[in-house]
Structure formats: C-alpha cells, structure tokens
Amino acid sequence: MNEIAPPPGAPQPAADAVVARVEFVSERRAFFRLLARGALLQLLTFGFYRFWLITDIRRHLWTHTRADGDSFEYTGRATELLIGFLIAMAILAPIYVVYFLAGVEAERLQAFLSIPLFLLLYVFGHFAIYRSRRYRLTRTIWRGVRFWMDGSGWAYALRVLAWSPLVLLTAGLAYPWRAAALERYKMRHTHYGDLKGDFVGRGGDLFRRIWWLILIAFAGALAIGLTVVVSIFTDDPEDVFSPGVVAGIGLVIVASMLALPVLLPIYRAIEWRWWAEGARLGEARLTCDLSKGALLKLYFKAIFAAIGVTLAFALVAFLFGGAVLQLGTGMGMPDPGAIAAGRMPAIGVVSIAGIVLLYLGFILALNATTQLYLQHDYWRDVATSLSLVGLQGMRAAAQSGEAANAIGEGLADGLDVAGF
C-alpha cells in the first residue's frame, strides 16, 4: 500500500481516513512501440485495425495505473467495439441518406432539414457520450470489483439540450452551472460495486476559476460572429465599421487563435481539479494537485511534434515527387491517347499509389506522435496528481452491477465524439 500525506493546500482528511497516491508505472518506449505497431497495422488494414489498437491502448493505460498498490483492469474487447460501430452505422446511415436525398431533390428542403439534423445529431452525440462512458466503466475492474453505471443516456442528452439555450443566451456565463448539473447526473449514476457515486462540486466554484477564460472566449466568438455577419451582407467590412474597428476585430480573432493552445490546457487543468474535488464514491473522495503548467507543456510538445512529423513527411513527399518526375522523364511522356482510353501508364499508377500511401502514413504517424503526449503523458500527469482519501469504504465494496453493451461507444465513434 502506498499511503501518503495529501497535497499541500488540500482539505485534510479525518484522522482515520486511509490516503493513497495514484501511481502510473508505464514506460513511454513501450507505449510508443504499441502505437507504432498499431499505425503500421492500420495502414495495412486500411484503418480496420483501430478497434484492436484502441483496446490495446486502454488495456495498457489501465493496467499501468495503480491505486493503493493494485492495478486497474480493462476487460473490453475489440470485437465489442467493432460490433458496436457497425450497429451505430446502421442507425446513422439512414439519417445521412435522407439528408443527402433531400439535397438532391431541392436545396431549400436540405436547408430546412439542416437545423433538425443538427439538433438530432447534437442530442444523439451526447447520448453516445453517456453510453460510451457507461461502457468503459463497466469494463473497468479494481480489486475484482467492477465499476458500473445506470441512468438514461436520453435523460442526460435532454439535460444537455435544456441547458444549451441558457448557455448561449448568457454568452457562456452559465456554462459552469451546466457542467456541475451534468457531472451530478453522471456521478450519481456511477457505482463501484455496491458503493454509489455523487458529485458535490458547485457551478459557482468553477465560475470563480474560469470566468476570465469565458470572457476571452466570448470576445473571440463575438469578433468571429461579426466578421461572418458582415461578410454575408457586404463585400467591404469598412462599409459597416471604421478601419480602426475592422483592425481591432481582426486583431481579436488572431489573438484568440494564438491563445487557444495556451488557454485550452489551462482550462483542462482547472476543470480536472474542480471535478476531482467534487467526485465521491461512498465515503471515498479525491484530491488533485495537477498544475496548469504540466498540461500546457504537454500541449506544446504535441504541437511541436506534429510540426516535426509534418516537415519530415513534406521532405519525403518532395523527394518522392522528384524521383517520380525523373523516372517519368526517362521513360518519356505518356501517350495522351492511352490516358484517354483509360489505360493508366505504370508511372501514373506508381505516383497515385505513392501519394495515397504517403497521405495515410502521414495521418497515422501524426496521430501516433500526438497520442504519445495527449494520451500517455496526459494520462500520466492527471493520474499521478490524484490521491484517494477514505479508501476503507472501497476496500469493503461488494460486487454489483452488470456490463453494458458497446453500442454507445460505436455511436460516439461514428459521430466523432468519443472520449477516452
């Protein structure tokens, strides 16, 4: 058992409360090898292997995370994710087909259906987020006891929909209270064996920590909104605003875009600490000493790594293009009649195949590189910032709950809203 004192400034536990620091014992090299192998197999299977890669990544992260001396277990299977994705596609495909056919018939009908489609997918997306979280929890075991979740994905999605107009009308100021209400619903339907979860965090606490971020986001959104409106109704922005105002709007937009890589990790760190302080499982609770600088450093590492991968593949593409050009010059110009007849010269086939492989390789290499920082290292920094207080109740938890299916996970994947 790894019992320690809580972080400085954290609420002091009761004298008889058991406190244990969360540990993460993974090696980056092992995780990178997993990503590299997965990227190669995805390339060979045209992306089909990704369900097995996701499962391997989760199993690696869960297994190398320890609390009170014992590791977590991930029992999900790749075939579950594949079947869930296929079922989700069977549900989503008719929606997209109807929208496409509406566009073929009439642009007005397509425009009319755009808002209902957006609302449907918005609600559907949050339903999927809830159900995918439920799936991952029921595949997580610690000390032989399963985490699980009940509640309704539709009830959660409708709560999101009900809060959204208020957040929009208040220019984002109501967001912290929305976040608190949604976390309460999720945590009050979260269980560890026979222990019931709860969330005691308050929206006001989060607002006091992020109000300045909301104001910055509002300024950027307002500047972008003004730009869009003006571009719709006039060709020249100076017909509506003075040159100084136009320059100011442009400056705000540029500043917002440059600030995003800095503000996003700062917000995530604040949100993590707020969530950890409010989460409960029976009598057990969390403390968190995650710093803003830790996540900020990871985001910048991921950005510079992505730039490095992009430059490397740009160089390879340049060299490949030069080699193809030189080879094509040596073989002579292709016969236009052969091309018109649909007979592609060998050099054309090689060029197209090379471009496709380079593109796929670039996407997979970029994804694997950023995953090293934004999954492995992110998980490490968040996990090791946590301490569990009041573990005696979790030690006595009895098995309860049932495993959930992976349809929600498949929907989240199909709608590109899957978390981790």
C-alpha positions as CSV (number, residue, x, y, z in Angstrom):
1,M,0.0,0.0,0.0
2,N,1.3,3.5,-0.9
3,E,-0.2,5.7,1.8
4,I,1.0,9.3,1.8
5,A,0.0,12.8,3.0
6,P,-2.4,14.7,0.9
7,P,-1.1,17.5,-1.4
8,P,-0.4,20.9,0.2
9,G,-3.5,23.1,0.5
10,A,-5.9,20.1,0.0
11,P,-8.6,19.5,2.6
12,Q,-7.2,17.5,5.5
13,P,-8.7,14.0,5.8
14,A,-10.1,12.6,9.0
15,A,-7.6,11.0,11.4
16,D,-8.8,7.5,10.5
17,A,-9.1,8.1,6.7
18,V,-6.8,6.0,4.5
19,V,-5.0,8.1,1.9
20,A,-3.2,6.6,-1.1
21,R,-1.5,8.3,-4.0
22,V,-2.4,7.1,-7.5
23,E,0.7,5.8,-9.4
24,F,1.4,5.3,-13.1
25,V,4.3,2.9,-13.9
26,S,4.2,2.8,-17.7
27,E,7.3,3.3,-19.9
28,R,6.9,5.7,-22.8
29,R,9.0,3.5,-25.1
30,A,6.7,0.5,-24.6
31,F,3.7,2.7,-25.3
32,F,5.3,4.2,-28.4
33,R,6.1,0.7,-29.7
34,L,2.4,-0.1,-29.2
35,L,1.4,3.0,-31.2
36,A,3.9,2.4,-34.0
37,R,2.8,-1.2,-34.4
38,G,-0.8,-0.1,-34.4
39,A,-0.1,2.6,-37.0
40,L,1.5,0.0,-39.3
41,L,-1.3,-2.5,-38.9
42,Q,-3.9,0.3,-39.5
43,L,-2.0,1.2,-42.7
44,L,-2.0,-2.5,-43.9
45,T,-5.7,-3.0,-43.0
46,F,-6.9,0.5,-44.2
47,G,-7.8,1.5,-40.7
48,F,-9.7,-1.6,-39.8
49,Y,-7.2,-2.5,-37.0
50,R,-8.1,0.6,-35.0
51,F,-10.6,-1.2,-32.8
52,W,-7.9,-3.5,-31.6
53,L,-5.4,-0.6,-31.2
54,I,-7.9,1.3,-29.0
55,T,-8.4,-1.8,-26.9
56,D,-4.7,-2.3,-26.5
57,I,-4.1,1.3,-25.6
58,R,-6.8,1.3,-22.9
59,R,-5.6,-2.0,-21.5
60,H,-2.0,-0.6,-21.3
61,L,-3.1,2.6,-19.5
62,W,-5.5,0.9,-17.1
63,T,-3.0,-1.9,-16.2
64,H,-0.2,0.5,-15.5
65,T,-2.3,2.7,-13.2
66,R,-2.3,1.7,-9.6
67,A,-4.2,2.8,-6.5
68,D,-3.4,1.5,-3.0
69,G,-0.9,-0.9,-4.6
70,D,-3.3,-2.6,-7.0
71,S,-3.6,-2.0,-10.7
72,F,-6.9,-1.4,-12.6
73,E,-8.1,-3.9,-15.2
74,Y,-9.7,-3.2,-18.6
75,T,-11.8,-6.1,-19.8
76,G,-13.2,-4.6,-23.0
77,R,-12.7,-6.4,-26.3
78,A,-12.0,-5.1,-29.8
79,T,-14.8,-7.2,-31.3
80,E,-17.3,-5.4,-29.0
81,L,-16.1,-2.0,-30.4
82,L,-16.4,-3.3,-33.9
83,I,-19.9,-4.7,-33.5
84,G,-21.0,-1.5,-31.7
85,F,-19.6,0.6,-34.5
86,L,-21.4,-1.4,-37.2
87,I,-24.7,-1.2,-35.3
88,A,-24.2,2.6,-34.9
89,M,-23.5,2.9,-38.6
90,A,-26.7,1.0,-39.4
91,I,-28.6,3.6,-37.2
92,L,-26.8,6.7,-38.6
93,A,-26.6,5.8,-42.2
94,P,-30.3,6.2,-43.0
95,I,-30.2,9.7,-41.4
96,Y,-27.4,10.8,-43.7
97,V,-29.1,9.2,-46.7
98,V,-32.3,11.1,-46.1
99,Y,-30.4,14.3,-45.8
100,F,-28.4,13.6,-49.0
101,L,-31.6,12.8,-51.0
102,A,-33.2,15.9,-49.7
103,G,-30.3,17.9,-51.1
104,V,-30.6,16.1,-54.4
105,E,-34.3,17.0,-54.6
106,A,-34.2,20.6,-53.5
107,E,-31.7,22.9,-51.8
108,R,-34.5,24.6,-49.9
109,L,-35.6,21.2,-48.4
110,Q,-32.0,20.4,-47.5
111,A,-31.6,23.8,-45.8
112,F,-34.9,23.3,-44.0
113,L,-33.7,19.9,-42.7
114,S,-30.3,21.3,-41.6
115,I,-31.4,22.6,-38.2
116,P,-33.4,19.5,-37.2
117,L,-30.5,17.3,-38.4
118,F,-28.1,19.4,-36.3
119,L,-30.3,19.1,-33.2
120,L,-30.8,15.4,-33.7
121,L,-27.1,14.7,-34.1
122,Y,-26.3,17.1,-31.1
123,V,-28.7,15.1,-28.8
124,F,-27.6,11.8,-30.3
125,G,-23.9,12.8,-29.7
126,H,-24.4,13.4,-26.0
127,F,-26.5,10.2,-25.7
128,A,-23.5,8.4,-27.2
129,I,-21.0,10.2,-24.9
130,Y,-23.0,9.0,-21.9
131,R,-23.4,5.4,-23.1
132,S,-19.7,5.2,-24.1
133,R,-18.7,6.3,-20.6
134,R,-21.1,3.6,-19.3
135,Y,-19.4,1.0,-21.4
136,R,-15.9,2.0,-20.3
137,L,-16.8,2.0,-16.7
138,T,-18.4,-1.5,-16.8
139,R,-15.1,-2.8,-18.4
140,T,-13.1,-1.3,-15.6
141,I,-12.3,-3.5,-12.6
142,W,-10.2,-2.8,-9.5
143,R,-9.5,-5.4,-6.9
144,G,-12.0,-7.8,-8.5
145,V,-14.9,-5.3,-8.2
146,R,-16.5,-3.7,-11.3
147,F,-17.3,-0.1,-11.8
148,W,-20.7,0.4,-13.4
149,M,-23.3,3.0,-14.4
150,D,-27.0,3.2,-14.6
151,G,-29.2,6.1,-15.6
152,S,-30.5,7.0,-19.0
153,G,-28.4,8.3,-21.9
154,W,-31.5,10.0,-23.3
155,A,-32.2,11.8,-20.0
156,Y,-28.6,13.0,-20.0
157,A,-28.8,14.2,-23.6
158,L,-32.0,16.1,-22.9
159,R,-30.4,17.8,-19.9
160,V,-27.6,18.9,-22.2
161,L,-30.2,20.2,-24.7
162,A,-32.2,22.0,-22.0
163,W,-29.0,23.8,-20.7
164,S,-27.7,24.8,-24.1
165,P,-30.1,27.8,-24.8
166,L,-29.3,29.2,-21.4
167,V,-25.5,28.9,-22.1
168,L,-26.0,30.7,-25.4
169,L,-28.2,33.4,-24.0
170,T,-25.7,34.2,-21.2
171,A,-22.7,34.2,-23.7
172,G,-21.2,31.2,-21.8
173,L,-21.6,32.5,-18.3
174,A,-24.0,29.7,-17.4
175,Y,-21.6,27.0,-18.6
176,P,-20.1,26.2,-15.1
177,W,-23.6,25.5,-13.7
178,R,-24.3,23.4,-16.7
179,A,-21.1,21.4,-16.1
180,A,-22.0,20.9,-12.4
181,A,-25.5,19.7,-13.2
182,L,-24.3,17.2,-15.8
183,E,-21.5,15.9,-13.6
184,R,-24.0,15.4,-10.8
185,Y,-26.2,13.3,-13.0
186,K,-23.2,11.2,-14.2
187,M,-21.6,10.7,-10.8
188,R,-24.9,9.9,-9.1
189,H,-25.4,7.1,-11.5
190,T,-21.8,5.9,-11.2
191,H,-21.1,3.0,-8.9
192,Y,-18.1,0.9,-7.7
193,G,-19.6,-2.4,-6.7
194,D,-22.3,-1.5,-4.1
195,L,-20.9,2.0,-3.5
196,K,-22.9,4.8,-5.0
197,G,-21.2,7.9,-6.5
198,D,-22.0,11.5,-6.0
199,F,-20.8,14.9,-7.1
200,V,-20.7,17.8,-4.7
201,G,-18.9,20.4,-6.9
202,R,-20.7,23.6,-7.5
203,G,-21.0,25.7,-10.6
204,G,-20.1,28.9,-8.7
205,D,-16.7,27.3,-7.7
206,L,-15.9,26.6,-11.3
207,F,-17.1,30.0,-12.4
208,R,-14.7,31.8,-10.0
209,R,-11.9,29.8,-11.5
210,I,-12.6,30.2,-15.2
211,W,-14.6,33.5,-15.6
212,W,-11.7,35.2,-17.3
213,L,-11.4,32.3,-19.8
214,I,-15.2,32.7,-20.6
215,L,-14.7,36.4,-21.3
216,I,-11.7,35.7,-23.6
217,A,-13.8,33.0,-25.4
218,F,-16.7,35.4,-25.7
219,A,-14.5,38.2,-27.2
220,G,-13.2,35.8,-29.8
221,A,-16.6,34.4,-30.7
222,L,-18.1,37.9,-30.9
223,A,-15.3,39.0,-33.3
224,I,-15.8,35.9,-35.5
225,G,-19.6,36.4,-35.4
226,L,-19.3,40.0,-36.5
227,T,-16.9,39.0,-39.3
228,V,-19.3,36.4,-40.6
229,V,-22.4,38.7,-40.5
230,V,-20.5,41.5,-42.2
231,S,-19.2,39.1,-44.9
232,I,-22.7,38.0,-45.6
233,F,-24.3,41.4,-46.0
234,T,-21.4,43.4,-47.6
235,D,-18.3,42.9,-49.6
236,D,-16.3,45.5,-47.8
237,P,-16.2,45.5,-43.9
238,E,-15.3,49.2,-43.9
239,D,-18.8,49.9,-45.3
240,V,-20.1,48.9,-41.9
241,F,-17.2,49.6,-39.5
242,S,-14.5,52.2,-39.4
243,P,-11.0,51.0,-40.4
244,G,-9.9,51.1,-36.7
245,V,-12.8,48.8,-35.7
246,V,-12.1,46.4,-38.5
247,A,-8.4,46.2,-37.5
248,G,-9.5,45.7,-33.9
249,I,-11.8,42.8,-34.8
250,G,-9.1,41.2,-36.9
251,L,-6.6,41.6,-34.0
252,V,-9.0,39.9,-31.6
253,I,-9.5,37.0,-33.9
254,V,-5.8,36.5,-34.4
255,A,-5.1,36.8,-30.7
256,S,-7.9,34.3,-29.9
257,M,-6.4,31.7,-32.4
258,L,-2.9,32.1,-31.0
259,A,-4.2,31.9,-27.4
260,L,-6.2,28.7,-27.9
261,P,-3.2,26.3,-27.5
262,V,-2.4,28.1,-24.2
263,L,-5.9,28.6,-22.8
264,L,-7.2,25.1,-23.5
265,P,-4.7,23.1,-21.4
266,I,-5.1,25.8,-18.6
267,Y,-8.9,25.2,-18.7
268,R,-8.5,21.4,-18.7
269,A,-6.2,21.6,-15.6
270,I,-8.7,23.8,-13.8
271,E,-11.6,21.6,-14.7
272,W,-9.8,18.4,-13.6
273,R,-9.0,19.8,-10.2
274,W,-12.6,21.0,-9.8
275,W,-14.0,17.6,-10.8
276,A,-11.6,15.7,-8.6
277,E,-12.6,17.8,-5.6
278,G,-16.3,17.2,-6.1
279,A,-16.3,13.5,-7.0
280,R,-17.4,10.9,-4.4
281,L,-17.7,7.1,-4.3
282,G,-19.3,6.3,-1.0
283,E,-17.0,7.9,1.6
284,A,-14.1,7.9,-0.7
285,R,-13.0,11.2,-2.4
286,L,-10.2,12.6,-4.5
287,T,-7.6,15.3,-4.0
288,C,-5.7,16.7,-7.0
289,D,-2.6,18.8,-7.3
290,L,-2.4,19.0,-11.1
291,S,-0.7,22.2,-12.2
292,K,-1.7,24.3,-15.3
293,G,1.9,24.2,-16.5
294,A,2.0,20.4,-16.7
295,L,-0.8,20.2,-19.3
296,L,0.4,23.4,-21.0
297,K,3.8,21.8,-21.5
298,L,2.2,18.6,-23.0
299,Y,0.2,20.6,-25.5
300,F,3.2,22.5,-26.7
301,K,5.2,19.2,-27.0
302,A,2.4,17.7,-29.1
303,I,2.2,20.8,-31.3
304,F,6.0,20.8,-32.0
305,A,5.9,17.0,-32.5
306,A,3.1,17.5,-35.1
307,I,5.2,20.2,-36.8
308,G,8.2,17.9,-36.9
309,V,6.2,15.0,-38.4
310,T,4.7,17.3,-41.0
311,L,8.1,18.7,-42.1
312,A,9.5,15.1,-42.2
313,F,6.7,13.9,-44.5
314,A,6.9,17.1,-46.6
315,L,10.6,16.3,-47.2
316,V,9.7,12.6,-48.1
317,A,6.9,13.8,-50.5
318,F,9.3,16.3,-52.1
319,L,11.9,13.5,-52.6
320,F,9.3,11.1,-53.9
321,G,7.9,13.7,-56.3
322,G,11.4,14.4,-57.7
323,A,12.1,10.7,-58.1
324,V,8.8,10.2,-60.0
325,L,9.5,13.2,-62.2
326,Q,13.0,11.9,-63.0
327,L,11.7,8.4,-63.8
328,G,8.9,9.8,-65.9
329,T,11.3,12.0,-67.9
330,G,13.5,8.9,-68.6
331,M,10.5,6.9,-69.7
332,G,9.2,9.6,-72.0
333,M,5.9,11.5,-71.8
334,P,2.8,9.2,-71.5
335,D,0.6,8.8,-74.6
336,P,-2.5,11.1,-74.4
337,G,-4.4,8.5,-76.4
338,A,-3.7,5.8,-73.9
339,I,-4.8,8.0,-71.0
340,A,-8.0,9.0,-72.9
341,A,-8.7,5.3,-73.4
342,G,-8.4,4.7,-69.7
343,R,-5.1,2.9,-69.8
344,M,-3.0,4.4,-67.0
345,P,0.7,4.3,-67.6
346,A,2.8,2.4,-65.0
347,I,4.4,5.7,-63.8
348,G,0.9,7.1,-63.1
349,V,-0.1,4.1,-61.1
350,V,3.1,4.3,-59.0
351,S,2.5,8.0,-58.4
352,I,-1.1,7.6,-57.3
353,A,-0.2,4.6,-55.0
354,G,2.7,6.6,-53.6
355,I,0.6,9.6,-52.8
356,V,-2.1,7.5,-51.1
357,L,0.5,5.7,-49.0
358,L,2.3,8.9,-48.1
359,Y,-1.0,10.5,-47.1
360,L,-2.1,7.5,-45.0
361,G,1.3,7.2,-43.4
362,F,1.4,10.9,-42.6
363,I,-2.1,10.8,-40.9
364,L,-1.1,7.6,-38.9
365,A,2.3,8.9,-37.9
366,L,0.8,12.3,-36.8
367,N,-1.8,10.5,-34.8
368,A,0.7,8.2,-33.1
369,T,3.0,11.0,-32.2
370,T,0.4,13.2,-30.7
371,Q,-1.1,10.2,-28.9
372,L,2.2,9.8,-27.1
373,Y,1.8,13.2,-25.5
374,L,-2.0,13.7,-25.3
375,Q,-2.9,10.2,-24.2
376,H,0.1,8.5,-22.4
377,D,1.7,11.6,-20.9
378,Y,-1.6,13.3,-20.3
379,W,-2.9,10.2,-18.5
380,R,0.3,10.0,-16.5
381,D,0.2,13.7,-15.3
382,V,-3.5,13.6,-14.4
383,A,-3.4,10.1,-12.7
384,T,-0.3,10.9,-10.6
385,S,-1.8,14.2,-9.5
386,L,-4.6,12.3,-7.7
387,S,-4.8,10.9,-4.2
388,L,-7.6,8.7,-2.9
389,V,-8.9,9.7,0.5
390,G,-11.1,7.3,2.6
391,L,-10.2,4.1,0.9
392,Q,-11.5,1.9,3.7
393,G,-15.0,2.0,2.2
394,M,-13.8,1.0,-1.2
395,R,-11.8,-1.9,0.3
396,A,-15.1,-3.3,1.7
397,A,-17.1,-2.8,-1.5
398,A,-19.1,-5.9,-2.8
399,Q,-19.6,-6.8,-6.4
400,S,-22.7,-5.4,-8.1
401,G,-23.9,-4.1,-11.5
402,E,-23.9,-5.6,-15.0
403,A,-21.7,-5.0,-18.0
404,A,-23.2,-2.6,-20.7
405,N,-23.1,-3.2,-24.4
406,A,-20.8,-1.2,-26.8
407,I,-23.4,0.4,-29.0
408,G,-23.0,3.8,-27.3
409,E,-19.2,3.5,-27.9
410,G,-19.9,2.8,-31.5
411,L,-22.2,5.8,-31.8
412,A,-19.7,8.1,-30.2
413,D,-17.1,6.8,-32.7
414,G,-19.4,7.3,-35.6
415,L,-20.2,10.8,-34.6
416,D,-16.6,11.6,-33.8
417,V,-17.4,12.5,-30.1
418,A,-15.7,9.5,-28.5
419,G,-13.6,10.3,-25.4
420,F,-11.1,8.0,-23.8
